[in-house]
């Protein structure tokens, strides 16, 4: 009789525990299937969205001008990235319906290397597709590395008030030696190699290092000058100030041979090229790329790759 009293509550408790565990497991299975179906639906929506916007047949295109925007600082991972610009250029040049290209530039410049990459790619594609001309059109500013890029085009146009030029190379630097002495701070950095702390802002200027850096800048500057001379040819009316880093308004640049005319992108398309239809070929990250970047999802990146929807290609 005592065994029955002790066993009954235990039996009831075990039944309740099993029922609860079964309910929890069922809830987990339901949640997993829910997540699975949500991912399938999301993938379908992404696929149909990309197909709708990127999968339109090219047969509907007619002759047009390809527009490529270069807006912002030139540099890897910056607003104007050489890889993305190269992708835009290749897509435009290989499209049979594209009769000419317009590079719409609004940039203060950037790194010499990225600028040179774009310059070289324009030159290469112009040689491969000689029937297609490239026109650079300046908006507000086309300075330094941006003008490096523009020099690779067949012709350059700008507004009379645009800023053009700044053909030079810059290596920024600061010195904090006096300020450190005033606040009682001393330099305690260690290095191996006498020039490892090259132009250290917390140490006195080293004349030998300054001279070395200046020689390096002069060498890069010559690359810039040579590219401009090669691109502009006999149209360039160089003076003692042309390659000093100065910049000019569009109407002044026209007189100096830095540009070929005054006008906007629309003007160049209508009046110079003779085609009013303009299509934007500026490469941007695809919808899947942007989602992958925000979500950190390897699945969307792989899906984008499998579908062949990646926008960038290597130089």
Buried (B, 14 or more C-beta within 10 A) or exposed (E): EEEEEEEEEEEEEEEEEEEEEEEEEEEEEEEEEEEEEEEEEBEEEBBEEBEEEEEEEEEEBEEBBBBBBBBBBBBEEBBBBBBBBBBBBBBBBEBEBBBBBBBBBBBBBBBBEBBBBBBBBBBBBBEEBEEBBBBBBBBBBBBBBBBBBBBBBBBBBBBEEBBBBBBBBEEEEEBBBEEBEEEEEEEEEEEEEEEEBEBBEBBEEBEEBEEBBEEEBEEBBEBBBEBBBEBBEEEBEBEEEBBEBEBBBBBBBBEBBBBBBBBBBBBBBBEBBEBEEBBEBBBBBBBBBEBBEEEEBEBBBEBBEEBEBBBBEEE
